Amino acid sequence: MNNNSVSETSPPNPNEVDKKADEFIAKFREQIRLQRIDSIKRTSGKKSVMKNSTR
């Protein structure tokens, strides 16, 4: 066994777990924000196409 690896039985460092969770949440929120922007752009594009096609 490699001495540099962490044993599976050792408890995780709570600070490291919090840091990883915060990073995950931040990435998740950013993805949701980008998806919302993309959805708004797609919806706006469809509305303008519909307005132009009725003329």
C-alpha positions, 0 to 999 in steps of 0.5 A: 500500500502506498504510504501517501494515500489516505486510508479508507478507514480514516475519517474525512477532514470536516473542513475539507468536506465543507470546502468540497461541498461549497465548491459543488454548490457554487458550480451547481448554482452557476450551471442553473444560472447559465441554463436559465439565461439560455432558456430565456434567450431561446424563449425570447428568440422564439417569440421574436420569430413568431412575431415576425412570421405573423406579419 
